[in-house]
Amino acid sequence: MIKYILNRIVLSFLTLLIILSVLFMLLEFMPGSPFNDEKLKIEQKELLYKKYGLDKPIHERFVIYLKNVVVKGDFGVSYAIEKNVPVTKILKDRMPISIRLGIQALIFGTLIGIILAFISAIYKNTIWDSITTVIAIVGISIPSFVFAIGLSYYLGYKLPKLLHFSLFPLTYDIDNVFKSSILPTIALSMFVIATVARFMRTELVEVLGSEYILLAEAKGLNSKKVIFRHAFRNAVIPVITVLGPLTVGLMTGSLVIERIFTIPGIGDLLVTAISVNDFNIVIAISFFYSMFYIAVVLIVDILYGLIDPRIRIAKGEQ
Amino acid sequence: MNILPNEHKNKPFERAKKNVSSKQDVVYKELSFWKDARLRFYQNKGAVLGMIFIFIIVLFAVLGPLISSHTYKSIETDHINLPPRIPIIEKIGIFDGESDGMNVYKENNLENVYYWFGTDNLGRDIWTRVWVGTRVSLYIAILAVVIDMFIGIGYGLIAGYIGGKLDSGMQRFIEILSGIPNLVVVTLFVLVFNPGILSISLALVITGWIGMSRVVRSQVLKLKELDFILASKTLGAKTPTLLFVDLLPNIFGQVIIMSMFSIPNAIFYEAFLAFIGLGLQPPMASLGVLINDGYKSILVYPHIIATPVIVLGILMLCFNLVADGLRDALDPKMKEL
């Protein structure tokens, strides 16, 4: 097990290093420069290049860059969005907003998803089962930005017009962070709800049909105890494995949802940075996304090995 | 209170009552795997409905732009922001060109003009644009399947069949590749090749086949140890025969399921990128571009965004329903993805 974990950790770091190099290389060869202003003379451009170290050969720049990132955690300065401000500082202001939104959506979505899964597994093949299945498949199918647009249009715009007072602010309000994060959280969590509900339903149905549940019933436990003490615990473990795909969903979702609800997070920043060629910011955010994703996948794999003895044994045999 | 599923309602052990059916052996008619799967698929109402709607949407995507007198980029400056108006149906009171109680067509002296889905803020026909945009989504769907079929199956077959050092090397490569979030890959391609259909296609080529290759590899690893492969080898079958005649047909069920599930994902990515402005660029039309256009004026002219959103929603829903149905039909034991 320890060998397996070490192996995974080494591979994760290798992946991160490769991602960082690829990011650096590709951005080197991309068209456009941070100084696209036509008014700049060639001499002025040369001065600017010198100032930011862009005139050195590529391998030297890469070594310098790698040193800065790994040792100091320094991603350089922003070229376009906030001139000369360190990228790390810009991210520091925006990161908590995005993370908070992501975690809210994850918790809310998982809870609702588990509740839906319970309803549909317990009342299997009834109308309740069908309703939750429909909710789940709609949640998987309809893109999060469509939900976000719908929510902001109907609950943020039409409903206040009808009631003559606003329940949820249409755009992000710094003075009222929680209230303005309600609609984005719901929009972002639809995907989580649907994924968790579908996955957990299958698990629950399988567990409820297993022999140890029959045994639990046979020893005379009431059905509440059977479900919550025996079925729930075993069915909830595999849900950990969908955390990887969920993280990806939350990251892509945050890009559009932050844009629609004008939330000053890193998803919105990435989109802006791509369109204005601010490549230090693009590298930094892509790197953070990758790091986050790899960390989640790693934790899921290790956790799963620890929780489920069957997997531990299978890994040991290899 | 009984909250256990139906099959648990009865007591675990029960005396079998005497009846005729338990005394007789039931003889079932023999069914081939594919026929059985087809029957199971047809029993799934959602999947069949999804299939029908996909067929209808494909039909419209092919014919829609042809029967319209406008092209997707022809601009009519007198006809901007017109609500939908369809002949005959307008008499019932829907799609009659009214918005906020006023008939916009009559006010602008356009009595004989019909825009079935209305026009956008540049006076372009939304009907044509929606179906041209749907073509982009369908192209992406086909591309996703082709990538799955060629790269995914090829990679999985080679890794699983040859095995050994080559396999473990190929698996390390996949592990590293799958460690890179899709979003980052797409971001890079958009930066290098500029936003457009090319960068989306290339991003799909890089990451779209990983799931498929994993499934194929694990199946091949399992199957190649079985006796029928040994028998085939003893009879002198060469590698191509083993791969394409013996192995591939046995994993085809899983292959179809995997490629069906990659379709909605790919369509979503294209629409999503277009929506944030990193996909196709106007005046090109894709459903994401149209939704982005409509979103800019959603508070005043909600009809511009309505049709692309509905078409995208139905398309995604149908592909998911069909994929679900195929999974249940071809591989009932496979878990929800």
Boltz contact constraints between the chains, C-beta under 6 A:
constraints:
  - contact:
      token1: [A, 15]
      token2: [B, 176]
      max_distance: 6.0
  - contact:
      token1: [A, 15]
      token2: [B, 179]
      max_distance: 6.0
  - contact:
      token1: [A, 18]
      token2: [B, 176]
      max_distance: 6.0
  - contact:
      token1: [A, 19]
      token2: [B, 180]
      max_distance: 6.0
  - contact:
      token1: [A, 26]
      token2: [B, 188]
      max_distance: 6.0
  - contact:
      token1: [A, 26]
      token2: [B, 192]
      max_distance: 6.0
  - contact:
      token1: [A, 30]
      token2: [B, 191]
      max_distance: 6.0
  - contact:
      token1: [A, 30]
      token2: [B, 192]
      max_distance: 6.0
  - contact:
      token1: [A, 122]
      token2: [B, 3]
      max_distance: 6.0
  - contact:
      token1: [A, 124]
      token2: [B, 5]
      max_distance: 6.0
  - contact:
      token1: [A, 137]
      token2: [B, 320]
      max_distance: 6.0
  - contact:
      token1: [A, 140]
      token2: [B, 320]
      max_distance: 6.0
  - contact:
      token1: [A, 141]
      token2: [B, 316]
      max_distance: 6.0
  - contact:
      token1: [A, 141]
      token2: [B, 317]
      max_distance: 6.0
  - contact:
      token1: [A, 141]
      token2: [B, 320]
      max_distance: 6.0
  - contact:
      token1: [A, 142]
      token2: [B, 313]
      max_distance: 6.0
  - contact:
      token1: [A, 143]
      token2: [B, 268]
      max_distance: 6.0
  - contact:
      token1: [A, 145]
      token2: [B, 275]
      max_distance: 6.0
  - contact:
      token1: [A, 146]
      token2: [B, 309]
      max_distance: 6.0
  - contact:
      token1: [A, 149]
      token2: [B, 295]
      max_distance: 6.0
  - contact:
      token1: [A, 153]
      token2: [B, 298]
      max_distance: 6.0
  - contact:
      token1: [A, 198]
      token2: [B, 336]
      max_distance: 6.0
  - contact:
      token1: [A, 199]
      token2: [B, 336]
      max_distance: 6.0
  - contact:
      token1: [A, 202]
      token2: [B, 335]
      max_distance: 6.0
  - contact:
      token1: [A, 202]
      token2: [B, 336]
      max_distance: 6.0
  - contact:
      token1: [A, 208]
      token2: [B, 5]
      max_distance: 6.0
  - contact:
      token1: [A, 214]
      token2: [B, 12]
      max_distance: 6.0
  - contact:
      token1: [A, 218]
      token2: [B, 12]
      max_distance: 6.0
  - contact:
      token1: [A, 223]
      token2: [B, 3]
      max_distance: 6.0
  - contact:
      token1: [A, 223]
      token2: [B, 4]
      max_distance: 6.0
  - contact:
      token1: [A, 248]
      token2: [B, 181]
      max_distance: 6.0
  - contact:
      token1: [A, 251]
      token2: [B, 183]
      max_distance: 6.0
  - contact:
      token1: [A, 252]
      token2: [B, 183]
      max_distance: 6.0
  - contact:
      token1: [A, 255]
      token2: [B, 276]
      max_distance: 6.0
  - contact:
      token1: [A, 256]
      token2: [B, 276]
      max_distance: 6.0
  - contact:
      token1: [A, 271]
      token2: [B, 276]
      max_distance: 6.0
  - contact:
      token1: [A, 286]
      token2: [B, 184]
      max_distance: 6.0
  - contact:
      token1: [A, 286]
      token2: [B, 187]
      max_distance: 6.0
  - contact:
      token1: [A, 289]
      token2: [B, 181]
      max_distance: 6.0
  - contact:
      token1: [A, 289]
      token2: [B, 184]
      max_distance: 6.0
  - contact:
      token1: [A, 290]
      token2: [B, 181]
      max_distance: 6.0
  - contact:
      token1: [A, 290]
      token2: [B, 184]
      max_distance: 6.0
  - contact:
      token1: [A, 293]
      token2: [B, 181]
      max_distance: 6.0
  - contact:
      token1: [A, 294]
      token2: [B, 179]
      max_distance: 6.0
